[in-house]
Amino acid sequence: MPFAVKSCFDVVLWFSDKALNENEYIQPQKLHRLIFLAQAYFSVAYPGRKLMPATFVTDSFGPIEPTVFHALAYGRPPMLDPNPLPDQVAQFLDGIWRRYGGYSADALTRRLNEHPAVQAAMQKGLNEEIPLLAMVKFYADAAKGNPASAVAAETAKVVKPRLMRSQSGKAVAVTGWAPKPLGDKKD
């Protein structure tokens, strides 16, 4: 699967800087929940693509990305500077921030710990990997309006297309071009 950004630290630093620009301290637990949501929603919005090279595992509180956890255990290292993100990714992350940035770390943790992908991994124990496919299935079902999912409206708000105006003034939905996943070729 191709990645939209080369490192999960680019996404972490984007969220950290976004919070800082809004005069907010972002707790590490909240940061982990936001990057978890970003990875899942991105793979729903752009099938066959990952936002970043990241693996999420269970912790006693909820999902974490262990590399980020260890690298930022004592705060942001001074030598870590963000790489510029493609506009498509920055707009996508802005959607995640608009939808979930106002939640507390505890609220996000409670919400994510109710999701089937997280619950299944947590039942197996600590440091259990939360498979991306399970994350995507849950959020994709929500995006399709599966009535059994309580997050259908949230998914639509995050992955909704951007609206712009045509030369005649008509509102049109625009999304970035994304290639089809490799398995979708029809011969």
C-alpha positions as CSV (number, residue, x, y, z in Angstrom):
1,M,0.0,0.0,0.0
2,P,1.5,3.4,-0.9
3,F,1.8,6.0,1.9
4,A,0.6,9.6,1.5
5,V,3.4,10.8,3.8
6,K,6.8,9.2,4.5
7,S,6.7,9.3,8.3
8,C,4.1,9.2,11.0
9,F,6.1,12.0,12.6
10,D,4.9,14.3,9.9
11,V,1.3,13.7,10.9
12,V,2.2,13.9,14.7
13,L,4.0,17.3,14.1
14,W,1.1,18.6,12.0
15,F,-1.4,17.9,14.9
16,S,1.0,19.2,17.5
17,D,1.6,22.4,15.5
18,K,-2.1,22.8,14.8
19,A,-2.9,22.6,18.5
20,L,-0.1,25.0,19.4
21,N,-1.4,27.5,16.8
22,E,-4.8,27.3,18.5
23,N,-3.2,27.9,21.9
24,E,-3.9,24.3,23.0
25,Y,-1.7,21.8,24.7
26,I,-2.2,18.4,23.1
27,Q,-1.9,15.5,25.5
28,P,0.1,12.5,24.2
29,Q,-3.0,10.2,24.6
30,K,-5.1,12.6,22.5
31,L,-2.3,12.8,19.9
32,H,-2.3,9.0,19.6
33,R,-6.1,8.9,19.2
34,L,-6.0,11.6,16.5
35,I,-3.3,9.8,14.5
36,F,-5.3,6.5,14.9
37,L,-8.4,8.2,13.5
38,A,-6.5,9.9,10.7
39,Q,-5.0,6.5,9.6
40,A,-8.4,4.8,9.6
41,Y,-10.3,7.6,7.9
42,F,-7.7,8.1,5.3
43,S,-7.8,4.5,4.2
44,V,-11.5,4.8,3.9
45,A,-11.4,8.0,1.9
46,Y,-8.6,6.7,-0.3
47,P,-9.1,3.0,-0.7
48,G,-5.8,1.0,-1.0
49,R,-3.7,3.8,0.5
50,K,-2.3,4.4,4.0
51,L,-1.8,7.9,5.3
52,M,1.5,7.0,7.0
53,P,3.7,4.0,7.8
54,A,2.3,3.3,11.3
55,T,1.3,0.3,13.4
56,F,-1.2,0.7,16.2
57,V,-1.2,-1.5,19.2
58,T,-3.2,-1.8,22.4
59,D,-2.1,0.0,25.6
60,S,-3.8,-0.1,29.0
61,F,-5.7,3.1,27.9
62,G,-6.3,2.5,24.2
63,P,-4.6,2.5,20.9
64,I,-1.1,3.9,20.5
65,E,1.6,4.0,17.9
66,P,4.6,2.6,19.7
67,T,7.3,4.3,17.7
68,V,5.7,7.7,18.4
69,F,5.1,6.7,22.0
70,H,8.8,6.0,22.6
71,A,10.2,8.9,20.5
72,L,8.0,11.5,22.3
73,A,8.0,10.0,25.8
74,Y,9.8,13.1,27.2
75,G,8.3,15.7,24.8
76,R,9.1,16.8,21.3
77,P,12.7,16.3,20.5
78,P,14.3,19.6,19.4
79,M,15.8,18.1,16.2
80,L,12.4,17.0,14.9
81,D,11.1,19.4,12.2
82,P,8.0,18.7,10.1
83,N,8.2,18.0,6.4
84,P,5.7,19.9,4.3
85,L,2.6,17.8,3.7
86,P,0.8,17.6,0.3
87,D,-2.3,19.9,0.2
88,Q,-4.6,16.9,0.0
89,V,-3.2,15.5,3.2
90,A,-3.2,18.8,5.1
91,Q,-6.9,19.3,4.1
92,F,-7.7,15.8,5.2
93,L,-5.9,16.3,8.6
94,D,-7.7,19.6,9.0
95,G,-11.0,17.6,8.7
96,I,-9.9,15.2,11.4
97,W,-8.9,18.2,13.6
98,R,-12.2,20.0,13.0
99,R,-14.2,16.9,13.9
100,Y,-12.1,15.6,16.8
101,G,-9.7,18.3,18.0
102,G,-12.2,19.6,20.5
103,Y,-12.6,16.3,22.3
104,S,-10.6,15.6,25.4
105,A,-8.1,12.7,25.5
106,D,-10.5,10.8,27.8
107,A,-13.5,11.3,25.5
108,L,-11.5,10.1,22.5
109,T,-10.2,7.2,24.4
110,R,-13.7,6.1,25.6
111,R,-15.0,6.5,22.0
112,L,-12.2,4.5,20.4
113,N,-12.3,1.8,23.0
114,E,-15.9,1.0,22.0
115,H,-14.9,0.4,18.4
116,P,-14.8,-3.3,17.4
117,A,-11.3,-3.2,16.0
118,V,-9.9,-1.8,19.2
119,Q,-12.1,-4.0,21.4
120,A,-11.0,-7.2,19.6
121,A,-7.3,-6.4,20.0
122,M,-7.7,-5.3,23.6
123,Q,-9.4,-8.6,24.5
124,K,-6.2,-10.3,23.3
125,G,-4.0,-8.2,25.7
126,L,-1.6,-5.4,25.8
127,N,0.7,-4.6,22.8
128,E,-1.6,-6.5,20.5
129,E,-1.7,-5.0,17.0
130,I,-4.9,-3.4,15.8
131,P,-5.1,-4.5,12.1
132,L,-5.6,-1.7,9.6
133,L,-8.1,-3.8,7.7
134,A,-10.3,-4.1,10.8
135,M,-10.1,-0.3,11.4
136,V,-11.0,0.4,7.8
137,K,-13.9,-2.1,7.8
138,F,-15.5,-0.3,10.8
139,Y,-15.1,3.2,9.3
140,A,-16.0,2.1,5.8
141,D,-19.2,0.5,7.0
142,A,-20.0,3.8,8.8
143,A,-19.2,5.8,5.6
144,K,-21.6,3.6,3.6
145,G,-24.4,4.4,6.1
146,N,-24.5,1.1,7.8
147,P,-27.3,1.6,10.3
148,A,-25.6,-0.7,12.9
149,S,-22.8,1.8,13.2
150,A,-23.1,4.8,15.5
151,V,-20.3,6.7,13.7
152,A,-21.9,7.0,10.3
153,A,-22.5,10.7,10.6
154,E,-19.0,11.3,11.9
155,T,-17.4,9.5,9.0
156,A,-19.4,11.5,6.5
157,K,-18.3,14.7,8.2
158,V,-14.6,13.7,8.0
159,V,-14.4,12.3,4.5
160,K,-16.9,14.6,2.9
161,P,-15.7,16.1,-0.4
162,R,-14.6,19.7,-0.5
163,L,-17.1,22.1,-2.2
164,M,-15.9,24.6,-4.7
165,R,-17.7,26.7,-7.3
166,S,-17.5,26.1,-11.1
167,Q,-17.0,29.0,-13.5
168,S,-20.8,29.3,-13.7
169,G,-21.1,29.5,-9.9
170,K,-22.6,26.1,-9.4
171,A,-21.4,24.2,-6.3
172,V,-19.4,21.1,-7.2
173,A,-17.8,18.5,-5.0
174,V,-14.1,18.0,-5.5
175,T,-11.7,15.3,-4.3
176,G,-8.1,14.6,-5.0
177,W,-7.4,12.0,-7.6
178,A,-6.5,8.7,-6.1
179,P,-5.4,5.6,-8.2
180,K,-7.5,2.5,-7.9
181,P,-6.1,-0.2,-5.5
182,L,-3.9,-2.7,-7.2
183,G,-6.5,-5.5,-6.8
184,D,-9.2,-3.6,-8.7
185,K,-7.9,-4.1,-12.2
186,K,-10.3,-5.6,-14.7
187,D,-8.8,-7.3,-17.6
